[in-house]
């Protein structure tokens, strides 16, 4: 069908993902947060694979591992070499699956390995990127590693703290990185021809349509807003219900309000999630006086997303006041909707169709490094079918056949890649 051994490519991908999944902070489940010792071990393994595939490797100031496969006739050490960028991330959520992010890195390595084995170079270099801060699980930052490469890193992020009070700045130094070198991590627009990412869909659309692969048209915009509700602590047995200033009950009503607001905007494919909440003082017999939670609000277009956040803050203030509480908001992540470049969509579509497969187009409700990379260059994504649309869960699964097809399609895409003329 394609002249490529798709089964072999898929089995290679599966074996590499299994080896990466063994690197975890916890013995019985996969958890690998940014700038932990486990992140470093995974990064070193990825760098080893890149080197074995014929790439030179480097680590930038944010811990991104960069593998470089030279272009035809490239002088070693040359600057401003035009590059096709292929990447994804190697950090995970808590209790993760083994495909999210890692599959894209592995696909890039296997594609380059194919050209190394064929002793073939392109009229452009191919760089494979393994980012470390896509999930935003440890620090109040998201996409900081890809933002650094795109030249949009915000220095204020260095002061963000994890749950243990460790700042991003301190964690970088402990990891062996130099925050002062962050500006040097940025790539120039002259170098970056395009960014392409392979990723499991994390949704059920491809499976529902019985399609192994698909082409992403855009990535939904996203807010992450920290909400702090303040009330009054009191004895659980002596304060009458009508006289309480219970911060948790106010927060509970706010989470339900977020759900109602999102459901009112199906045309924007809006979703609202509260997946993290902290209750203080946290005693069984004390009325909560302080609650913090994070609202994750996403939509396929930005205008309704902004309107929804405004509606939520107004509703939350009214709900807090009704219970004698106060509420404060901090939006620490505002990532706009990012459209995939049509010319790259078409190229990915052709590469999939060359395998004899359909190439449906679909929107990504999940955030990806491509949103940050859009600040540097055109980008696009190829989705791979995942079982049940399940992700961020140990049940996450993609078949050997589908992963092999993804690598094969990426190889065909690289072979046919021709960047548009730049003015």
C-alpha positions as CSV (number, residue, x, y, z in Angstrom):
1,X,0.0,0.0,0.0
2,X,2.7,2.5,0.9
3,X,6.0,0.6,0.4
4,X,6.6,1.0,4.1
5,X,6.4,-1.7,6.8
6,X,3.5,-0.2,8.8
7,X,3.3,-3.1,11.2
8,X,7.0,-2.8,12.0
9,X,6.8,0.9,12.5
10,X,3.8,0.5,14.8
11,X,5.6,-2.2,16.9
12,X,8.7,0.0,17.2
13,X,6.5,2.9,18.4
14,X,4.7,0.6,20.9
15,X,8.0,-0.7,22.3
16,X,9.4,2.8,22.7
17,X,6.3,4.1,24.4
18,X,6.4,1.2,26.8
19,X,10.0,2.0,27.7
20,X,9.1,5.6,28.3
21,X,6.1,4.7,30.4
22,X,8.3,2.8,32.8
23,X,9.9,6.2,33.9
24,X,7.5,7.4,36.5
25,X,7.4,9.2,39.9
26,X,5.1,6.6,41.2
27,X,5.6,2.8,41.1
28,X,2.1,1.8,40.2
29,X,1.0,4.5,37.8
30,X,2.5,6.8,35.3
31,X,3.1,10.3,36.6
32,X,6.0,12.4,35.1
33,X,5.8,16.1,36.0
34,X,8.0,18.8,34.5
35,X,11.5,19.2,35.8
36,X,11.4,16.2,38.1
37,X,14.2,13.6,38.1
38,X,11.9,11.4,36.1
39,X,11.5,14.1,33.5
40,X,15.2,14.2,33.2
41,X,15.5,10.4,32.9
42,X,12.9,10.5,30.1
43,X,14.6,13.3,28.4
44,X,17.9,11.5,28.4
45,X,16.3,8.4,26.9
46,X,14.7,10.4,24.1
47,X,18.0,12.1,23.4
48,X,19.6,8.7,23.2
49,X,17.0,7.5,20.7
50,X,17.5,10.7,18.6
51,X,21.2,10.1,18.5
52,X,20.7,6.5,17.4
53,X,18.4,7.7,14.6
54,X,21.2,9.9,13.2
55,X,20.4,13.3,14.9
56,X,22.7,15.6,16.8
57,X,21.0,16.5,20.1
58,X,20.9,19.5,22.4
59,X,18.9,20.6,25.5
60,X,17.7,24.2,25.7
61,X,17.1,26.4,28.7
62,X,13.6,25.0,29.4
63,X,14.8,21.4,29.1
64,X,13.4,20.8,25.6
65,X,15.4,18.0,23.9
66,X,16.1,19.0,20.3
67,X,17.2,16.4,17.7
68,X,18.6,17.8,14.5
69,X,18.8,15.8,11.2
70,X,20.9,17.9,8.8
71,X,19.7,19.0,5.4
72,X,21.5,18.0,2.2
73,X,24.9,19.7,2.0
74,X,24.6,21.3,5.4
75,X,27.8,22.6,7.0
76,X,28.2,21.4,10.6
77,X,27.4,24.1,13.0
78,X,25.7,26.3,10.4
79,X,23.3,29.0,11.7
80,X,19.8,29.8,10.5
81,X,19.3,26.4,8.7
82,X,15.8,26.1,7.4
83,X,14.0,23.4,9.5
84,X,10.8,21.4,9.5
85,X,9.9,21.1,13.2
86,X,8.2,17.9,14.4
87,X,7.4,17.5,18.1
88,X,5.2,17.0,21.1
89,X,5.7,16.6,24.9
90,X,7.1,14.0,27.3
91,X,5.5,15.3,30.6
92,X,2.3,13.7,31.8
93,X,-0.7,14.3,34.0
94,X,-1.2,12.5,37.3
95,X,-2.0,8.8,36.6
96,X,-1.6,9.2,32.9
97,X,-1.7,7.0,29.8
98,X,1.4,6.3,27.8
99,X,0.4,7.8,24.4
100,X,-0.5,11.4,25.1
101,X,2.4,13.5,23.9
102,X,5.0,10.8,23.8
103,X,3.5,9.3,20.6
104,X,4.3,12.5,18.7
105,X,7.9,12.5,19.8
106,X,8.4,8.8,19.0
107,X,6.8,9.2,15.5
108,X,9.2,12.0,14.7
109,X,12.2,9.9,15.8
110,X,11.0,6.9,13.7
111,X,10.4,9.1,10.7
112,X,14.0,10.5,10.8
113,X,15.3,7.0,11.4
114,X,13.7,5.9,8.1
115,X,15.6,8.6,6.2
116,X,18.8,7.8,8.0
117,X,18.5,4.2,7.0
118,X,17.8,5.2,3.4
119,X,20.8,7.6,3.5
120,X,18.5,10.3,2.4
121,X,18.7,14.0,3.2
122,X,16.1,16.7,2.4
123,X,16.6,20.2,1.1
124,X,15.8,21.3,4.6
125,X,16.7,20.0,8.1
126,X,14.3,18.1,10.3
127,X,14.3,18.9,14.0
128,X,12.4,16.6,16.4
129,X,11.4,18.4,19.6
130,X,10.5,16.8,23.0
131,X,8.9,19.5,25.1
132,X,8.5,19.2,28.9
133,X,5.8,21.6,30.0
134,X,2.6,20.9,28.0
135,X,0.3,19.6,30.7
136,X,0.8,22.4,33.2
137,X,0.4,20.0,36.0
138,X,3.3,21.1,38.3
139,X,3.5,24.9,37.9
140,X,0.9,27.5,37.0
141,X,2.3,27.6,33.5
142,X,1.2,25.8,30.4
143,X,3.3,25.4,27.2
144,X,6.2,27.3,28.7
145,X,8.8,25.1,27.0
146,X,7.3,25.5,23.5
147,X,6.7,29.2,24.2
148,X,10.4,29.6,24.9
149,X,11.3,28.1,21.5
150,X,8.7,30.4,19.9
151,X,10.2,33.4,21.6
152,X,7.1,34.2,23.7
153,X,8.2,33.1,27.2
154,X,6.9,35.4,29.9
155,X,9.6,36.0,32.6
156,X,6.9,36.4,35.2
157,X,6.3,32.6,34.9
158,X,9.6,32.0,36.7
159,X,8.0,33.1,40.0
160,X,5.1,30.6,39.7
161,X,5.2,28.0,42.5
162,X,4.3,24.3,42.6
163,X,2.3,22.8,45.5
164,X,5.5,22.5,47.6
165,X,6.3,26.2,47.2
166,X,9.1,25.6,44.7
167,X,9.3,28.3,42.0
168,X,9.8,27.5,38.3
169,X,13.1,29.4,38.6
170,X,14.4,27.2,41.4
171,X,13.2,24.0,39.8
172,X,15.1,24.9,36.6
173,X,18.3,25.5,38.5
174,X,17.9,22.3,40.5
175,X,17.4,20.5,37.1
176,X,20.7,22.0,35.9
177,X,19.2,24.7,33.6
178,X,20.0,28.4,33.5
179,X,17.0,30.8,33.5
180,X,19.2,33.5,32.1
181,X,19.6,31.5,28.9
182,X,15.9,31.4,28.1
183,X,16.1,34.2,25.4
184,X,18.7,32.1,23.6
185,X,16.2,29.2,23.3
186,X,14.1,31.2,20.8
187,X,14.3,30.1,17.2
188,X,14.1,32.6,14.4
189,X,11.3,32.7,11.9
190,X,13.9,32.3,9.1
191,X,14.8,28.9,10.6
192,X,11.3,27.5,11.2
193,X,9.6,26.4,8.0
194,X,6.6,24.8,9.9
195,X,5.7,22.9,13.0
196,X,3.9,19.5,12.7
197,X,2.6,17.4,15.6
198,X,1.3,13.9,15.7
199,X,-1.0,13.2,18.7
200,X,-3.7,10.8,19.8
201,X,-7.1,12.4,19.3
202,X,-8.1,12.3,23.0
203,X,-11.7,12.2,21.7
204,X,-14.1,9.7,20.0
205,X,-14.6,11.3,16.6
206,X,-12.1,9.2,14.6
207,X,-13.2,6.0,16.3
208,X,-16.9,6.8,15.7
209,X,-16.1,7.2,12.0
210,X,-13.8,4.2,11.8
211,X,-10.9,6.3,10.6
212,X,-7.4,5.7,11.9
213,X,-6.0,9.2,11.2
214,X,-7.3,12.7,10.8
215,X,-6.2,16.3,10.2
216,X,-6.7,19.0,12.7
217,X,-8.2,22.3,11.6
218,X,-7.8,24.3,14.8
219,X,-7.2,24.1,18.5
220,X,-9.8,25.4,20.9
221,X,-8.9,28.5,23.0
222,X,-8.5,28.0,26.7
223,X,-8.6,29.9,30.0
224,X,-7.3,28.6,33.3
225,X,-8.6,30.8,36.1
226,X,-7.7,30.3,39.8
227,X,-10.8,31.2,41.9
228,X,-10.3,31.9,45.6
229,X,-13.4,31.9,47.8
230,X,-13.1,33.4,51.3
231,X,-15.6,32.8,54.1
232,X,-15.5,32.4,57.9
233,X,-14.4,29.3,59.8
234,X,-16.6,28.1,62.6
235,X,-17.6,25.1,64.7
236,X,-19.4,22.5,62.7
237,X,-21.8,21.8,65.6
238,X,-22.6,25.2,66.9
239,X,-23.0,27.6,64.0
240,X,-26.6,27.5,62.7
241,X,-27.0,26.9,58.9
242,X,-28.5,30.3,58.1
243,X,-25.6,32.1,59.8
244,X,-22.7,30.3,58.1
245,X,-20.3,31.8,55.6
246,X,-19.3,28.5,54.1
247,X,-16.7,29.0,51.4
248,X,-17.0,25.4,50.1
249,X,-20.8,25.7,49.5
250,X,-20.2,28.9,47.7
251,X,-17.5,27.3,45.6
252,X,-19.8,24.3,44.9
253,X,-22.4,26.6,43.5
254,X,-19.8,28.3,41.3
255,X,-18.7,25.0,39.8
256,X,-22.3,24.3,38.9
257,X,-22.7,27.7,37.4
258,X,-19.6,27.1,35.2
259,X,-21.3,23.9,33.9
260,X,-24.5,25.8,33.2
261,X,-22.7,28.5,31.3
262,X,-20.8,26.0,29.1
263,X,-23.9,24.0,28.3
264,X,-25.6,27.2,27.1
265,X,-23.0,27.5,24.3
266,X,-23.0,24.2,22.3
267,X,-22.4,26.2,19.1
268,X,-19.0,27.1,20.4
269,X,-18.2,23.5,21.6
270,X,-17.7,25.1,25.0
271,X,-16.6,23.0,27.9
272,X,-15.9,23.9,31.6
273,X,-14.0,21.8,34.1
274,X,-13.0,22.1,37.7
275,X,-10.5,19.3,38.3
276,X,-8.5,20.8,41.2
277,X,-9.8,22.1,44.5
278,X,-8.3,22.9,47.9
279,X,-10.4,23.3,51.1
280,X,-9.0,24.9,54.2
281,X,-8.6,24.5,57.1
282,X,-9.5,21.0,56.0
283,X,-10.8,19.7,59.4
284,X,-13.8,17.5,59.7
285,X,-15.5,19.6,62.3
286,X,-14.7,23.1,61.0
287,X,-16.7,25.1,58.4
288,X,-14.4,25.8,55.5
289,X,-13.2,29.4,55.3
290,X,-11.0,29.3,52.2
291,X,-11.4,27.4,49.0
292,X,-9.3,27.5,45.9
293,X,-10.1,25.9,42.6
294,X,-9.1,26.2,39.0
295,X,-11.7,26.7,36.2
296,X,-10.6,25.3,32.9
297,X,-12.8,26.9,30.2
298,X,-12.4,26.1,26.5
299,X,-14.3,27.0,23.3
300,X,-13.8,26.6,19.6
301,X,-13.8,30.4,19.1
302,X,-12.6,33.2,21.3
303,X,-15.5,35.7,21.5
304,X,-17.9,33.3,23.3
305,X,-15.0,32.1,25.5
306,X,-14.3,35.6,26.8
307,X,-18.0,36.3,27.2
308,X,-18.4,33.1,29.2
309,X,-15.6,34.0,31.6
310,X,-17.2,37.4,32.2
311,X,-20.5,35.7,32.9
312,X,-18.9,33.3,35.3
313,X,-17.1,36.0,37.3
314,X,-20.4,37.9,37.6
315,X,-22.3,34.8,38.7
316,X,-19.5,33.8,41.1
317,X,-19.5,37.2,42.8
318,X,-23.3,37.1,43.3
319,X,-23.1,33.6,44.7
320,X,-20.4,34.5,47.1
321,X,-22.2,37.6,48.3
322,X,-25.4,35.6,48.9
323,X,-23.5,33.4,51.4
324,X,-21.6,36.3,53.0
325,X,-18.3,35.3,51.3
326,X,-16.0,37.1,48.9
327,X,-14.3,35.8,45.8
328,X,-11.1,36.7,43.8
329,X,-10.0,35.6,40.3
330,X,-6.6,35.1,38.7
331,X,-6.5,34.1,35.1
332,X,-3.0,32.7,34.6
333,X,-3.4,31.1,31.2
334,X,-5.2,32.6,28.3
335,X,-4.4,30.7,25.1
336,X,-6.4,31.9,22.0
337,X,-7.9,29.7,19.4
338,X,-5.2,28.6,17.0
339,X,-5.9,27.7,13.4
340,X,-3.9,25.2,11.6
341,X,-2.3,26.4,8.3
342,X,-4.4,25.2,5.3
343,X,-1.4,24.4,3.2
344,X,-0.1,22.1,6.0
345,X,-3.6,20.6,6.5
346,X,-3.6,19.8,2.8
347,X,-0.2,18.2,2.9
348,X,-1.0,16.0,5.9
349,X,-4.3,15.0,4.2
350,X,-2.5,14.0,1.0
351,X,0.1,11.9,3.0
352,X,-2.8,10.1,4.7
353,X,-4.6,9.5,1.5
354,X,-1.4,8.2,-0.1
355,X,-1.7,5.3,2.3
356,X,-5.2,4.5,1.0
357,X,-6.9,6.0,4.0
358,X,-9.5,8.7,4.4
359,X,-8.3,12.0,5.9
360,X,-11.2,13.6,7.8
361,X,-10.8,17.1,9.3
362,X,-11.7,17.8,12.9
363,X,-11.2,20.4,15.7
364,X,-9.0,19.7,18.7
365,X,-10.7,20.5,22.0
366,X,-7.5,19.8,23.9
367,X,-4.6,22.2,24.0
368,X,-1.3,21.4,22.4
369,X,2.2,22.9,21.9
370,X,1.1,24.0,18.5
371,X,-0.7,26.9,20.1
372,X,2.6,28.2,21.4
373,X,4.4,27.4,18.2
374,X,1.8,29.4,16.2
375,X,3.7,32.4,17.5
376,X,6.7,31.3,15.5
377,X,5.5,29.6,12.4
378,X,2.6,27.9,10.6
379,X,1.6,24.7,12.3
380,X,-0.6,21.6,11.8
381,X,-1.5,18.4,13.6
382,X,-2.3,14.8,12.6
383,X,-4.6,13.0,15.0
384,X,-4.4,9.2,15.7
385,X,-7.5,7.2,16.7
386,X,-7.6,6.2,20.4
387,X,-9.7,3.6,22.0
388,X,-13.0,5.0,23.3
389,X,-11.6,8.5,23.0
390,X,-10.1,8.0,26.4
391,X,-7.1,10.1,27.4
392,X,-5.5,11.4,30.6
393,X,-6.2,7.9,31.9
394,X,-4.3,4.6,32.2
395,X,-6.9,3.1,29.8
396,X,-5.6,5.4,27.0
397,X,-4.8,3.2,24.0
398,X,-3.9,3.3,20.3
399,X,-3.3,0.2,18.1
400,X,0.0,-0.8,16.6
401,X,-1.7,-0.5,13.1
402,X,-2.9,3.0,13.7
403,X,0.5,4.1,15.1
404,X,2.3,2.5,12.2
405,X,0.1,4.3,9.8
406,X,0.8,7.6,11.6
407,X,4.6,7.2,11.2
408,X,4.1,6.2,7.6
409,X,2.0,9.2,6.8
410,X,4.6,11.4,8.5
411,X,7.3,9.9,6.4
412,X,5.3,10.6,3.2
413,X,4.6,14.2,4.4
414,X,8.3,14.9,4.9
415,X,9.1,13.4,1.5
416,X,6.6,15.7,-0.2
417,X,7.1,18.8,2.0
418,X,7.6,22.0,0.1
419,X,7.3,25.2,2.1
420,X,5.6,28.1,0.4
421,X,7.8,30.9,-1.0
422,X,8.4,33.7,1.6
423,X,8.1,37.3,0.7
